[in-house]
Amino acid sequence: MARRKRLPVLPFPLSPLTTGERLDWLLDMANTTPTDVLTASPQALRQAVFNLRRYIFDTEPTSHPNLNRTDVAGALNEIFDVPRRVLATVADHERVVFSFSEGRAGLDAREEGYLPVVYLDVPLADMVLHLALEDVRNHFLIARIRRCPELACRHRLYFAGRLDQKYCSRACSNRASARTAYYKNNPEAKPRAVPGKPSSPTQPKSDRRFPR
């Protein structure tokens, strides 16, 4: 009996992130440190590339050339620096001017009934910057992106579930309350004796995995 020819395996299409997922992705990547990326497992890096492709509407069978580099962690760190800077500007209520590299844009509107696909012939970091600026400009909940004021929190960015939410978590809120009570009861205490504040200049270890 003749062997049946095996059908080629076609790559499945990538669905783009929804509006809510896009803001979540920006926030997660903004809180991802370069060390998180460099120490991530191969599986975590593949998941990061997968979500990045969904963010930039990359539905092609092969991903962007920057994501095919041997040093994919280095490429991701360069790209993730974009949401770090953009959301930090939002949370800190600052004015920052971002520079783009030179490039071209192509518009493909040949398909009826579908949104045109824009291909940017620019570095991937510029593509992410362009999309991130559009997302923070158009998302009606962007004002809820804030920076946690707790000293032991590494000042991480977070999404405020309530308008009056000041800290990113109950743990940070409790540490801040404990510090206030400590100073009230010990007005002459030195800063190094404040509970919850790191005694060494090194940053505390993150308790979150990369990526989420």
ABEGO torsion letter per residue (X at the ends): XBBBBBBBBBBBBBBBBBAAAAAAAAAAAAABBAAAAAABBAAAAAAAAAAAAAAAGBABABBBAAAABABAAAAAAAAAAAAAAAAAAAAAGBBBBBBBBBBBBBBBAABBGBBBBBBBBBBAAAAAAAAAAAAAAABAAAAABBBBABAAAGGBBBBBABAABABABAAAAAAAAAAAAAAAABAABBAAABBGBBABABBBBBABBOBX
